Amino acid sequence: DGGITQSPKYLFRKEGQNVTLSCEQNLNHDAMYWYRQDPGQGLRLIYYSQIVNDFQKGDIAEGYSVSREKKESFPLTVTSAQKNPTAFYLCASSIWPGGNQPQHFGDGTRLSIL
Amino acid sequence: GESVGLHLPTLSVQEGDNSIINCAYSNSASDYFIWYKQESGKGPQFIIDIRSNMDKRQGQRVTVLLNKTVKHLSLQIAATQPGDSAVYFCAENILGSYIPTFGRGTSLIVHP
């Protein structure tokens, strides 16, 4: 079955450490997205990518970085500059342009501070 | 208005009841709306969508109603089951933008 795979499911970060969250999709979607979800909050967009080798900042990009070297993969790095990284991170994909199409989500990575 | 906090609005129902979850959207230029279901520890799952040229759309046990006059969206779940317990949230797509805006969500608790 086609879908989005996020790994790991749980991740712990030490002070000053960069960590990378993996997101892979086999839906042949052009667009991929990273969201942050905090308790009681809506999804907030970190970065998105419409095509390979191109990506755009979302509303809360500071302290995060991404790459899009392959259509199937959109890893997110949480850098040491992100001072409050504890959250549930969701990766999504969609057809582009996706104005009238739903996004498909992975099952998330929960990041905590050690 | 609703304050930002840790707790989502909650709807508690008995198994077999019908549930209605509401969403007020923000932009009158929005032309596409989606409802998602998110179970604990999982990613959101698409339930149903509706375009702005419609005011009602039905799926299996779910109906979405759109009232553009008051910028209101609702999700009706018929014969609610314990497996329907989850957080439900709406998303709106503004005409010309391909990035949706997500609401905070409502927690649905179904009592057996």
Interface residues (C-beta under 8 A of the other chain):
Chain A: I4 Q6 A31 Y33 Y35 P39 G40 Q41 G42 L43 L45 Y48 G58 L90 A92 W96 P97 G98 G99 N100 P102 Q103 H104 F105 G106 D107 G108 R110
Chain B: V4 G5 L6 H7 L8 D31 Y32 I34 Y36 G41 K42 G43 P44 Q45 F46 D49 R51 F89 N93 L95 G96 S97 Y98 I99 P100 T101 F102 G103 R104 G105
